[in-house]
Amino acid sequence: MSFNLKPFFNFFFCLYFFTSIAQTATKVTLASDANGTQLLVNNQFMMINGVNWDYIPIGTNYSFNLWQQPDDFIKKALESEMSLLKDMGVNAIRVYTGIQPKWITYIYKTYGIYTMLNHSFGRYGVTLNDRYIQVTDYRNPNVRKQLLKEVSELANKFKDTEGLLLYLLGNENNYGLFWAGSETEDFPSDDKMKKAMGEKRGRPMYTLFNEAALLIKSIDKNHPIAICNGDLMFIDIIAEECKDVDIYGTNMYRGASFGNAFKEVKNKLNKPILFTEFGVDAFNALENKEDQKMQASFLISNWKEIYKNAYALGTSGNSIGGFTFQFSDGWWKVGQTTNLDIHDTDATWTNNGYDVDTKNDSPNMNEEWFGITAKGYANKAGLYESYPRASYYVLQQLHKAIDFKKNKTEQHIEEIFLNLNLEQALQKGLENKKRLEINQKHNKN
């Protein structure tokens, strides 16, 4: 007697295959007590050592979408980038919508890195009835309906995704109330105009943020919701209108210190603070040349405050981490659509908090040089290499040395910062700069 074993093999193969790709939703919660607030991932304390990350080859701009490339291309790009991030001690990346759930899980399972999923929430316009509207008016009922529809679809799509850390809504949308587009400009200084704009267009926006947070929570109970606000602007309105938002995310560029940010958020919002963007460029506008030491020095100061305001360290206790801006240089930032293969050295706005390279309010923020890694030209396959600067190596020392699961004290964190080897990091960064110059000559020709 003979048996046809093929159906049995097919059955067990299918069982194995579907079991291996089954999703296990990452459960992320916030726990608060007298010592502050903790971010818990699957019931384990996590301090976010994050980076704003994208993959945009030289010669392209924001319209390049890594996630629309062939799987083999994506895996090779991720191998190059995520290996560097893992070696740096990064445990989370900030990524905009467009990524598919499978890649969030792939990044987590392969490299141990979580993803904060960012919906711009009308920051760069909104599409209604197939018509793009550049300036989002959050008072418009159709706009509100469309944005709520988008976040609902997002939550339904990603709610069971292993490796998803949290949802982030917006990208300093309060600044977008004053100007359109994504290119950074000097900010208006008239306080009366700011206040009026906050009431007229800001308050409707924040009420919609809160509606979106409630909607996401009704769909996904495993992931917190953060908003991304520019600095602390309109914090009083946020306190009134965003009570159901879990985390106060902020893009903050104040220089070496965040100042009163931790206490202000604690006192006015009673929410944890997450630095969704912060950092400085690696180009000295006064000396007109790359300055890796300047960039690294500011980032050291920023991360020191983020760590020392973490749970149970005796300060504000409401810091849950941050996302350094950014992993690699954005050669498209100045002009957006022109000179995409030129590393522009124009400083487009002034920030006196970074006083090393400004004089008499001269512009000093070089948008195309914010990377903690420099970017090489793409090879024939379209893939590029990132070359770590000094900032990468000092952050590597910090992220790997400080383990909050082991009850770190403020004194211990202070000692780690005192023992940082900035000169060694600078030496490595300058060696990589030489390698980059050789790469640029080779691939450009």
N, C-alpha and C positions, 0 to 999 in steps of 0.2 A: 504494500500500500504506500502511495506517495502523497505528500502534502504540498500544497502551494503556499510557501512561506512569504511570498511577496506582500500580500495584504497586511501581514503582521509587521513586517519591516516598515512598510509605509505608515502604519499606525504609530509605531514607536518613534519613527523619524519625525512625524508631525508633532507628536507629543513633546519630544525633546526640543524641537525648533521653537514652538510657541511658548514653551516654558522658559526658554533661554531669553526670549525677547519681551517677556511679560514685564510690565511696568510696576514698580513699587513706589508710590508717591512719597516724596520726601516730606516729612512732617516738621514744620518750622513754627515755633511759638515764641512768645515773649513772656518773661516772668519778672515781675517787679516786687520789691520789698524795700525795707529801710535802707538797704545797701545800694539801691539803684535798679537798673534793668539789665537782664541777660537775654541774649538771643540764643535759643535752644534749637538745635537741629537734631531731630530724632532723640530728643531729651539730653543731648550733650551740648555743653557751653561752647559757643563759637564767637570769637572776635573776628570780624571781617577784615582780612588782609587783601583788599581788592584792587583791581586795576580796570580802568576804562579801556576796552579792547575792541578793535575792529581789524579788518584785513582789506586794505585799499592799496593796490600796487601804484607805484609812481607812474604818472601819465593818465591815471583815472581819478575819479572824484567820488562823492557820496552816492552816485548812481550805480557804482560797482557793487554787486551783490554776491558775496562769496557763496551764499546758500543756494544760488541758482546754477552753480558750476557743477560739473560731474563729481560723483562721490569720490573718485580716486583723487581728483584735484583737491577737494576739501580735506580729505584725510592727510594728504601731504602737507597742506598749509597748516593744519592743526598740529601735526607732528613737530613742525619747526617752531611754531609759536607756543603751543601749550607745554612743550618740554622746557622751554625757557621759563615760562610762568611757574611751572611746578618747581623747578630748581630754585626759583626766587622765593618760594614759600607762599605764593599767592594761593588763596583758597576760594576766590570768587571773582568772576568777571561781570562787567556791566555790558549787556548786549541789547541792541534795539530789536523790535519785532521784525520778522523776516526769517529769523532762524526757525527751523523745524524742531519739534519736540525730540526727534531721534538724535539730533546733534547735541542737544543739551545733555541727554542721557549718555551719549557717546563720550563727551568731554568729561563728564563726571566719572564714568566707569573706567575710562582709560587713564585719566590724569588726576582724578580726585578733586576736580575744580567745579564748584557750583556756579550757577548762572542767575544773575538778577535780570529779569526780563523787563525791558523798558518800552512802554507805549508812549509816544510823544504827546498824545492827548491834545492834538490841534496846535502844537507849538509851531509847526511849519506849514500851517494851513489845513484845510479840510476839503474833502471831495463830497459834494452833494449832487445827486442825480447826474453822475458822470461829469460834473463840472468842478474844476479845482478853484477854490477860493483861497487866496494867499493869506489874508488876515482873518483869523478866527474870532468871531463875535459870540461869546459864550451866553449872550442874552437871547440869541436866536433859537427858538424852540426846535427847529429842524437840525441845527448844529448839535444841540444837546442830545437829541434823539439819536443822531448818527454816531456820536462819540460813545454813548452808552451801549449802542449796538455793537460797536467795535470791541469794547472791553468785555462785553458778555461773550462774544465769540472767542476772544482770547482766553478767557478763563475756562470755558468749556473745552477748548483745544488743549490747554496745558495743565489742567488741574491734576492729572495723574502722572505727571512727568517726573521721573526720578532724576535728581540733580537740580531741579528748580529750587531756588532759594527764596525769592520773593518777587512781587510785582512792584514796578516803579512806574508811576504815572507822571508824565510831563518831563520837561527839561528847562528849568528856570522860565516857566511860562509867564511869570509875572513880568519879566523883562520884555517878553514878546508883546505885552500890552502897549509898549512904547515904540517898538520898532518891529518891522517885519523881516523875515529871512533869518538865516543862521549865522551871518557874518557879524562878529562882535564889534560894537561901537562904544564910544564914550557914553556914559550914562547921564541922563538929564539930572541936574542938581537942584531944581526948583521943588522944594518940599510941598508947597501948596498944590502944584500940578500933580505930584506923585499921589498925594492924599485923594485928590479928586478922581484921578484915574483908578485908584484902588476901590473907591466906592462905586464908580460908574461901570467899570468893566472887570475889576478884580473880584469883587464880592460874588457876582454871578459865576465866575470861573471856579472859585473855591467851593461854592455850594455844589457845583457839578462834580468836582473832585470827590466830595463826600458821598454824593449819590453813587458815583462809580465804585467807591470803596465798598459801600453796602451791597451793591449788585454783585461784585466779585465775591464777597464773603458768602453770599447766598448760594454761590455755585461751587466755590472752593474754600473749604474750611481748614486747609492744611498750610496755607501760605499767607504771611502778613502783606499788607499793602502800604507802600510809602508814596509820598509825593516828592517831586523834585522842585524845590523853590530856589530862587536866586537869593543867596544870603538870608537875611532875616526880614526882608521887606514884606510888609503887610502881615506880620506875625500876629497882630491883634485881631485882624479879620480871620486869619486861619484859626485862631483860638476859638472864635465864635462859630465858624462855619465848617470846620473839618474835625469834628469830635470823633468820628468813626474811622479816621485814618490812623493806622497803627504806628507809623514811623515818620518822623520829620526828616526828610532827605533834603540836603542843601548843597548847591554848588557855591563854594565859598573861596574867594581869592583875596585874602587880607594881608598876605605877606607871611612873615615868620610865625605869627600868632593869630589864632582864631578869636582872641580877646574874650569878650563876654558871652560868646555863642552858647557854650554849654549851660551856663546858669540861666541865660535868657530863655532858652528852650525849656529847661526844667521848670522854671517859675511860671512861664506863661502858657506852656502847652502840656506840661507833665507827660511828655513823650520822649522816647529815646531819640537821639540825634545820630544820623548817618551822613557822612560826608560823601555825597554821590560824585562830586568832582572837587578837586583842589590840586594845587601844584604850581609850577612855574616853568617857563621855557628855558632852554639850554643855550640861549643866544644872548650875548651881552650887547645891548643896543648902543651903549656909549663907546665900547671898544670895537664894535662891529665884527665880532668873531664869536665862535662857540665858547661857552663857559660852563663846562661840566661841574666844576666845583661850586659855582653859584647855585645851580639847580639843586645839587645834592644837599647843600647846606640848608636851604629853605625846606626841603622835604623832610629832613631830619627833625627840624623844629616842629613841623606840622604833625608828624607821626608821634612825636613825644607827647604832645597834648592829647591826641586821640587816645593813646594808651593810658595816660595817667588819669583820664576822666572815665575810665571803664568801671564796670561793676565792682563794688567792694574795695575800691582803692582810696577811699577817704576824700575824694574830690566830689565832682557832680554825680558821678556814678551812672550817667545816662548815655555814654558813648558806646555804640556797638560796632564801630569800625569806620572804614572809609575805602574809597576807590580812587587811587592816584590817577590823575589825568596827565598823560595818557601813556599807553604802552609804546607806540611808535609814532614818529612824526607824520603830520598830515600835510603833504605837499600841495594839496588842493585848497587849503583854507583861505588863502588870500586870493580874491578874485573868483573863487568857487568853480569857475568853468574855463578859466584861461591860464596859460603858463603852467600847465599841470605837470610838466617834466622839469620845472625849475624850482629849486629850493629857495623860495622867496625870503629875503631878510628884512622886509619892511615891518616895522613895529606899527600896529594899527590902532593901539589905544594906550592910555597911560594908567598905571597903577602905582601910586607912591608907596604902597606897602612893600614893594620890591625895590627898595631904594638903592640897590647896588648899581643899577644901570639906567637911572633916570636923573636928569638935572633940570631944574626949573620947569618941571612938569612935561619934560620931553617924552614922547611915546616910547614905551619900553617893552610892550607885550608882543612878542613875536609868535603869532598863532601857528606857524608851520614848524615850530621847534619845541613843542611841548613833550615830545617823546622821551621816555627814560631809555629808549633804544633808538638808534638811528636806523634808517631804512635804506637798503640797497636796491639797485635796479633789478627788475624781474629778469629771470633767465628765459630761455626760449620756450619753456613750458608755461611761463606766466607766473612763476613762483618767485618770491623774494626772500632774502635773509634779513633778520633784524640783528643789529649790533649793539649790545648793551653799553650804556654810558655809566659813569660813576654812580649815578642815582640807583641804577639797577642793583649794583653790588652793595651799597649801604642798606638798601631796603631788604636785600637778601639776608644780610646779617641780622637785621631787626626781626623780620618775619619768622626766621627760623629759630632765633634765640628766645623769643618771648612766647611761652606756652601758657595761656590763661587757665588751662585745665588743671595746672599744678599750683594754683593759689599764689600767683605772683604778687609781690608786694610793691609798693611805690618805690621803696629803697632799691629793690632788686632791679626794677625797670631803669631807675636812674643809673645804676652801675653798668647796665648793658649799654646805655647810650654813651656813658663815659668811655667805655672800652671800644667803641666803634673805630674802625680803621679807615678813615676817610682817604688818607693818602694812598693806601693800597688799592682802594676802589678807584681812585682817580688814575692810578697807573694802569689798571686793567682797562678802564674806559678809553684812555689815550692809545693803548695798544690796539683796541678794537677799531678806533678811528683810522689808524693806519691800514688795517685790513679792509675797512670800508672803502678807503680811497683807491686801493688796488682793485676791489670789486667793481667800483664805479667805472673806472677806466676800461676794464675788461668787458663788462656787459654793455656799456654805452657804445663801444666800438663793435 
